[in-house]
């Protein structure tokens, strides 16, 4: 089962595939800039920093390994110079 979440402020798509223990995070930037992608659990504990780097203008895709995560609800916090967005992710390993 693949869950897709779309966030409109920062063009962001998260595709979770429990059969491969991975998530594909796609985003688009209208201009180059720093992007931070962090995952938090429901208690607001930082689980992972997926990216904290400068990206060029355009489409980007990052694969994140969810193996070892407890099944549950997580929040992807995406921040760029253009916007801030939080998307809910449901991991069902």
N, C-alpha and C positions, 0 to 999 in steps of 0.2 A: 504494500500500500504506500503510495506516495502522497504526502500532504504538501500543498503549495499555499504559501501565504504571500500576498502582495501588499506592499506598503507604498503609498503614493508620494509621500514627501521626497524620499530618495528612491528613485526607481530601483526596487529591491525585490528579488524573488528568492525564496528558500524552498528547495525541494529536498525532502527527507525520504531516504530509501532504507527502511529497516533491514531489508534483506542483504544490503551491502554495508551496513553500519556506517553510512556516510550521508552528509548533507552537501548539497551544491548551493552556494550562495552567489547569486548574480546581481550585479548592480551596474548602473550607468552614470557617468559623470559628464556634465556639459562643459567642464573645464578641469584642468589638472588641479590636484590638491590632495591634502592629507585625508585619509579615511581610517576610521577606527571601527572595528567590528569586535564586539565583546558579547559573550554569552553569560547570562546569570541564571541561577535557579530561582525557584519560587520564594526563597527566603532572602533574595537579593545578594547571595554570595556569588562572587565572580568565579565562573567555572573555567573559562578559557578566553584568551585574547587571540582571535583568529587572524586579525590584521591590525597593524598600526603603522601605516606607511604612506608614502606619497604615490598616487596613481595618476597616470595620464588620462586625458580626456577620452571618453569612449566607453565601450562595454568591457566588463571584467567578470571573471568567474573564479571562485575559490572553492575547493573541495575540503570539507572538514570531516575528520573521522570521528564518529560518535560512539565507537566501540568503547565499552567500559562505562558509559553513562547509564545511570538508573533510568528506567522508563519513567516518563513524567513530563511536566510542563517546564519549558525553559523560555527565556526571553533573549532575543538577539537585539542588541543596542547598536545601531549603525549611526555614525556621526561623520559628517564631512563638512567642508567649509560652506557648503550650500544648504545643509539641513541636518536635522536629527530625527531619527525614526526608531521605534521599537516594534518588533514583530514577535508574536507568540509562536513558539515551536513545540509541537508535541512529538516526543521521542517514544517510540514503542518497540524497543529492541526485543 
